[in-house]
Structures are given as C-alpha cells and as structure tokens.
C-alpha cells in the first residue's frame, strides 16, 4: 500500500470519520479503523432526530419511527409527543456501513489497523527510511507541520506524514491525548442490552430519571419495532450492575421487560463537555473526540455530522489553496459558532439537574402536568436544540419573569 500518496489520514471509521472524509473532495484521504468491521461493536442507542438523519445523508438502517417520549420521574410520568415523527431508531451496523460505502467512493479504508500520533520535532525526516518525498518535506518545512502517524497493521508498522491528521477516534481519543490536548471533561460509562419479546408502545421511547437507580444521567427503553427494544443507561460508575438492577426492580421498567429475552449486550463511553481546543498544528479532532455531543441526551451523531462537514470543508480549502497551517483553526471557530452555545447551555443545565434530587424532579414534572404545558412542549420542543424550551420552562417553574 502506497501510504505516501495520502494528504489526509483520519483515525476512526465511524459515521463522523466517514463524513469528514467524503467532504474532503479534491485530495487523497485514508481512513484508519481499528475494528475489522465497520459499525461493530455497537456503542450507541441508535436514536437519531429527523435533522440528524438529514445531516447523516439519509442512510439505510432505520427500523422504527418515534413520535415522542414518556418521561418518568420517581412518582410522575409525562407523555410528550403527538402524531409527528420526531426521530428514527437505527440498526447501527447497517447505518454505519451504508455511510462508509458512500464515503468509499472518495476515500480509502484500512481496517484492523491502529494509529498512533508521532512527532518530528525538528521537521526533518530520516531520508534513509524514504518516508517522504522532496515536495512533502518542503511542505513540512514551510507549514510547520509536526504530527505524523505510526500505523500498525497486520504486524507491520508504517510511518506516515500526511499534511493533515484528523482524530475521529471517540470519547477517549488517544490521538488527542497524544498531542497533549487537555481532555478535561466528564466521561460517563454506558451499558445497554437489546431485548426481544417486549410489550411496548413502539412509537414512544421511555426516559427514566430516578437517582436511586442512576445518579448522574438517566435510563432509557427505546423500541426498535414490534417486540424489540434497547434498554440502557449511562452513569459515572458501576453501570452494568445498575442496569441489571433497573431492569429487574424498577416498577415500570420491570413490568415492560418482564418477559424480555436479551440478544445483544454493548458498552461504551460518553464524553460530556467540549475541549478547549480541537486544532493543534496539523491535527484536528471531530465528533466524540472533540466533545461534540449533546450534554443532556448524550447524542453525538447530529452534532458530529455537522462538525464533520465543517472539518472536511476547511481541510479541502486548506489543501486546495496551499494556505498556512493556521487556516485549520477556522474549523474551530466555525463549529463553535454552529453548536457551541447549545453545548454550553446543555452543560449549565446539566449541572442544575445533577443538583436536583428526586423530590425536585418530581416537583418539576408535576408543575408541567398541572400547568398544562404538554402541548406547549409538543409545539416548541426541539430535541436538537433543547435550550429553545428548557430556559422558558425552568423560568416558569422557578417563578422568574
């Protein structure tokens, strides 16, 4: 494989990495994916908003339509939604592979390969190893590019010095850490089981807020169509055992799941909070690696796809016009302008939720019910931009004019 031909190497072959690659339109791109199959293992609940589906390019793999949600506190339940379809549930293996197939028309893939960031501090290359041609060496000297990659594939190791390195390698981004980018954010652990033989309203998800089962986030039951569902939670510790306790002992969940049979189990990590910087020299981070995730729901596909397109566009312009390396910083400005305020609101609101005990959560849902706010939420609510309605609801709840 001729690694020298690649202008850009993306670490991570999930939807965000693939969408980034397909938007670098005029240059050679390689996507390096550590797993042997795109879309595996499952690390996501697979619930995507309508706008999210559009940002992803309307991929294949939708198995159910969602019109709303049952929101449960310890003592109250509110049903949000109407006849309007608000989201879709995806079979992630199908969706991810479809996006990868689409991207493969413009990029190359290297599966079962591991990328590690390396640095050439003096911007010089050992010519005996024939790692770069003369033109690429001149590019390095001119731009101040300092990051390369060591790729391990089938017991062989290759060193690459592309013009741009993109880390789309998930919540714990080893690429970002290797560059010394501070990863000061909250990382929650997630556990989820897919079950069959479930008696559930397949148009509505169930979301549970009960701190006796889950202290720092929430639990969910997401219907996948007739008698199938994903049941999961995220929390700061001991998530698997907490999930089992929820399935077996929560009064509502245990009734829904009393005859359920597990067919698939998955775990993952959820980053809460974006990084102070997502561009360093010729390195860029995107998606979960950059913290481009909704702090209140944990959804990363909508924000990740939006930012992937911005990243791809900036890289394409940078390479096409032979701009200075500092041009890449425009990506950071653009993605923060697009979603930064919504993430910041979500982080502030999450800090409020973490301080609310079950009694206060009950009081809030009771307030929504008594003040007939369901239709208002149905009309104004936006799962991709929750600040549009949550600010107003909490002002009313707290009696702030």
C-alpha positions in Angstrom: 0.0 0.0 0.0 1.4 3.4 -1.0 0.9 5.5 2.1 2.9 8.4 0.8 0.1 9.4 -1.6 -2.3 10.4 1.2 -2.8 14.1 2.0 -5.1 13.4 5.0 -5.3 10.4 7.4 -8.4 10.1 9.6 -8.3 7.9 12.6 -11.7 6.4 13.2 -14.1 4.9 10.6 -17.4 5.7 12.3 -20.0 8.0 10.7 -18.2 11.1 11.7 -14.9 10.0 10.3 -16.5 8.9 7.1 -18.5 12.1 6.6 -15.4 14.1 7.3 -13.5 12.2 4.6 -16.2 12.4 2.0 -16.2 16.2 2.3 -12.5 16.5 1.5 -13.3 16.4 -2.1 -10.2 17.0 -4.1 -7.4 15.2 -2.2 -6.3 11.7 -1.2 -7.8 10.5 2.1 -7.2 7.4 4.1 -9.5 6.3 7.0 -7.8 4.0 9.6 -10.3 1.9 11.6 -9.2 -0.3 14.5 -12.0 -2.8 14.1 -12.3 -5.4 11.3 -15.9 -4.5 10.6 -17.5 -1.0 10.1 -20.3 -0.5 12.6 -19.1 -3.0 15.2 -19.1 -3.1 18.1 -22.4 -1.3 18.9 -21.7 1.7 21.2 -24.9 3.8 20.7 -28.6 3.7 21.4 -29.2 4.4 17.7 -31.9 7.1 18.2 -31.4 9.9 15.7 -33.5 13.0 15.3 -35.0 13.9 11.9 -32.5 16.7 11.4 -29.8 14.2 12.4 -30.8 11.8 9.8 -30.6 14.5 7.2 -27.2 15.6 8.3 -26.0 11.9 8.1 -27.2 11.8 4.5 -30.4 9.8 5.0 -28.6 6.4 5.5 -30.1 3.0 5.4 -30.8 1.1 8.6 -33.9 2.8 10.1 -36.0 0.1 11.9 -38.6 2.3 13.7 -40.2 5.8 13.9 -40.5 7.6 17.1 -43.3 10.2 17.8 -42.4 11.1 21.4 -41.4 10.0 24.8 -42.7 9.0 28.2 -40.6 11.0 30.8 -40.6 9.3 34.2 -39.5 10.7 37.5 -39.8 8.7 40.7 -43.5 9.4 41.1 -44.7 11.0 37.9 -44.9 10.3 34.2 -45.4 12.8 31.4 -46.1 11.8 27.8 -44.6 14.1 25.3 -45.4 13.9 21.6 -48.2 13.6 19.0 -48.6 12.3 15.5 -45.5 14.0 14.2 -42.4 11.7 13.7 -39.6 13.2 15.6 -36.8 10.6 15.4 -35.8 7.3 13.9 -34.2 4.2 15.5 -31.4 2.8 13.5 -29.7 -0.6 13.3 -26.2 1.0 13.7 -24.3 -1.8 11.9 -26.4 -1.2 8.8 -26.3 2.6 9.1 -22.5 2.8 9.7 -21.7 0.5 6.8 -24.0 2.4 4.4 -22.3 5.7 5.3 -18.9 4.0 4.8 -19.9 2.6 1.4 -20.9 6.1 0.4 -17.6 7.6 1.6 -15.6 4.8 -0.1 -16.2 6.5 -3.4 -13.9 9.2 -2.3 -11.6 7.7 0.4 -9.7 4.6 1.1 -10.1 2.4 4.2 -7.5 0.5 6.2 -9.3 -1.9 8.6 -7.9 -3.7 11.7 -5.3 -1.0 11.9 -4.2 1.2 14.8 -2.9 4.7 14.5 -0.6 6.4 17.0 0.5 10.0 16.8 4.2 10.7 16.4 6.2 13.9 16.3 9.1 15.0 14.3 10.2 17.9 16.5 12.7 19.4 14.0 10.5 18.9 10.9 13.3 16.7 9.4 13.0 13.2 8.1 15.4 10.4 8.0 16.0 10.1 4.3 17.3 6.5 4.6 13.8 5.4 5.5 12.4 7.1 2.4 9.4 8.3 4.4 8.7 11.4 2.4 9.4 12.7 -1.0 11.1 16.0 -1.6 7.9 18.0 -2.1 6.3 16.7 1.1 9.4 17.6 3.0 9.3 21.1 1.7 5.6 21.3 2.8 6.6 20.3 6.3 9.3 23.0 6.5 7.0 25.7 5.1 3.9 25.0 7.2 5.4 24.0 10.5 3.5 20.7 10.3 4.7 18.5 13.2 2.4 15.5 13.6 2.7 12.2 11.8 1.3 8.7 12.4 2.6 5.3 13.2 0.2 2.8 11.8 0.2 -0.8 13.0 -1.5 -3.2 10.5 -1.2 -7.0 10.4 2.0 -6.9 12.5 3.7 -4.4 10.2 4.3 -0.8 11.2 4.3 2.1 8.8 5.1 5.7 9.4 3.1 8.4 7.6 3.4 12.1 7.5 0.2 13.4 5.9 -0.5 17.1 5.6 -3.4 16.8 8.0 -4.2 14.2 10.7 -7.8 14.0 11.9 -8.8 12.3 15.1 -12.3 10.8 14.9 -11.4 8.2 17.4 -14.1 8.5 20.0 -14.7 9.7 23.6 -11.3 8.7 24.9 -9.4 9.9 21.8 -5.8 8.6 22.1 -4.9 10.9 19.2 -6.0 14.0 21.1 -4.2 12.8 24.3 -1.0 12.0 22.4 -1.0 15.6 21.2 -1.2 16.9 24.7 -4.7 18.4 24.2 -6.2 18.6 27.7 -9.1 16.2 28.0 -10.7 17.9 31.0 -14.3 16.6 30.6 -16.6 14.2 32.2 -16.7 10.6 30.9 -19.7 8.5 31.7 -19.8 4.8 31.1 -22.7 3.3 29.2 -24.3 -0.1 29.2 -27.1 -1.3 27.0 -28.9 -4.6 26.2 -31.1 -5.3 23.2 -34.1 -7.4 24.1 -36.9 -9.2 22.3 -40.4 -10.3 23.5 -41.2 -6.9 24.9 -44.7 -5.5 25.3 -44.2 -1.8 24.5 -45.7 1.1 22.7 -43.3 1.2 19.7 -43.9 4.8 18.9 -42.6 6.2 22.1 -39.3 5.9 24.0 -39.2 5.8 27.8 -36.8 8.0 29.7 -36.3 7.5 33.4 -34.9 10.0 36.0 -34.5 8.2 39.3 -31.3 8.7 41.3 -31.8 5.6 43.3 -31.1 3.7 40.1 -28.8 6.1 38.2 -27.1 9.0 40.0 -25.6 11.1 37.2 -27.6 10.6 34.0 -30.7 8.6 33.1 -32.1 5.2 31.9 -33.9 4.5 28.6 -36.0 2.0 26.8 -36.0 2.6 23.1 -38.4 0.5 21.0 -37.0 -1.0 17.8 -40.3 -2.0 16.3 -42.6 -4.9 17.2 -41.5 -6.6 20.5 -37.8 -5.4 20.3 -36.1 -2.7 22.4 -32.8 -1.3 23.6 -32.5 -0.8 27.3 -29.6 1.1 28.7 -28.2 3.8 31.0 -25.1 5.9 31.4 -23.6 6.8 34.8 -20.3 7.6 36.4 -19.7 4.1 37.9 -20.8 0.5 38.2 -23.1 1.0 35.2 -23.6 -2.7 34.3 -24.8 -3.7 37.7 -27.0 -0.6 38.0 -28.6 -1.5 34.6 -29.4 -5.0 35.8 -31.0 -3.6 39.0 -33.1 -1.2 36.9 -34.3 -3.9 34.6 -35.2 -6.3 37.4 -36.5 -3.9 40.1 -37.8 -0.6 38.7 -41.6 -0.8 39.0 -42.4 0.4 35.4 -39.3 -1.0 33.6 -39.6 -4.4 35.2 -43.2 -4.7 34.1 -42.4 -3.7 30.5 -39.5 -6.1 30.4 -40.9 -8.9 32.5 -40.8 -11.4 29.5 -37.8 -9.8 27.7 -35.0 -12.0 26.3 -31.6 -10.4 25.8 -30.0 -10.9 22.4 -27.1 -8.4 22.4 -25.1 -6.5 25.0 -22.9 -3.4 24.5 -20.9 -0.9 26.4 -19.5 2.5 25.6 -18.2 5.8 26.8 -20.0 9.2 26.7 -18.0 12.4 26.8 -19.7 15.4 28.4 -18.1 18.7 27.7 -16.2 20.1 24.7 -12.4 20.6 24.7 -10.7 24.0 25.0 -9.1 23.4 21.6 -9.8 20.9 18.8 -7.0 22.0 16.4 -3.3 21.8 17.1 -0.8 22.4 14.3 -1.9 19.9 11.6 -4.1 17.8 14.0 -7.9 18.2 14.1 -10.4 16.5 16.4 -14.0 15.8 15.4 -17.1 14.1 16.8 -16.9 12.5 20.3 -13.1 13.0 20.3 -13.8 16.8 20.3 -16.8 16.5 22.7 -19.3 17.5 20.0 -22.1 15.8 22.0 -25.4 16.9 23.4 -24.8 17.2 27.2 -28.4 16.5 28.1 -29.1 13.5 25.9 -25.7 12.2 25.1 -26.5 12.2 21.4 -23.4 12.7 19.2 -24.5 11.9 15.6 -26.2 15.1 14.7 -23.5 17.4 16.1 -20.8 15.1 14.9 -22.1 15.1 11.3 -22.5 18.9 11.3 -18.9 19.3 12.5 -17.6 16.6 10.2 -18.8 18.6 7.2 -17.2 21.8 8.5 -14.0 19.9 9.2 -13.9 18.4 5.7 -14.7 21.7 4.0 -11.9 23.6 5.9 -9.3 20.8 5.1 -10.3 20.8 1.5 -9.9 24.6 1.3 -6.6 24.5 3.2 -5.1 21.9 0.8 -6.6 23.3 -2.4 -5.3 26.8 -1.8 -1.9 25.9 -0.1 -2.9 28.0 2.9 -0.8 28.5 6.0 -1.3 25.8 8.6 -3.1 28.3 10.8 -6.1 28.2 8.4 -7.1 25.0 10.0 -8.1 26.9 13.1 -11.0 28.3 11.1 -12.7 24.9 11.7 -12.7 25.5 15.5 -14.3 29.0 15.0 -17.0 27.6 12.7 -18.1 24.6 14.6 -18.3 26.5 17.9 -20.4 29.2 16.1 -22.7 26.4 14.9 -23.3 24.4 18.1 -21.1 25.9 20.8 -23.9 27.9 22.5 -26.2 24.9 22.6 -23.5 22.7 24.2 -22.7 25.4 26.7 -26.3 25.7 27.7 -26.6 21.9 28.0 -23.6 21.9 30.3 -25.0 24.6 32.5 -28.4 22.9 32.6 -26.9 19.5 33.3 -25.1 21.0 36.4 -28.6 22.1 37.6 -30.1 18.6 37.0 -27.2 16.9 38.9 -28.0 19.1 41.9 -31.8 18.3 41.8 -32.8 15.3 44.0 -35.7 13.1 43.1 -38.1 15.3 45.1 -37.3 18.3 42.9 -37.5 16.3 39.7 -41.0 15.1 40.8 -42.0 18.7 41.5 -40.9 19.8 38.0 -42.9 17.1 36.2 -45.9 17.8 38.5 -45.6 21.5 37.5 -45.6 20.6 33.8 -48.7 18.5 34.3 -50.7 21.0 36.5 -49.9 23.9 34.2 -51.0 22.0 31.0 -47.6 22.6 29.3 -47.6 19.3 27.3 -49.0 21.0 24.1 -46.6 23.9 24.5 -43.7 21.4 24.7 -45.0 19.5 21.7 -45.2 22.6 19.6 -42.0 24.3 20.6 -39.7 21.4 21.7 -36.6 20.6 19.7 -34.6 17.6 20.6 -31.5 19.0 18.8 -31.8 22.5 20.4 -33.4 21.9 23.9 -32.5 25.4 25.1 -35.3 26.8 23.0 -37.8 25.5 25.5 -36.0 24.4 28.7 -35.0 28.0 29.5 -38.6 29.1 29.5 -39.9 26.0 31.3 -37.5 26.5 34.2 -38.1 30.2 34.4 -41.8 29.4 34.9 -41.0 26.6 37.3 -38.8 28.9 39.4 -41.2 31.9 39.1 -38.7 34.1 37.2 -40.2 36.7 34.9 
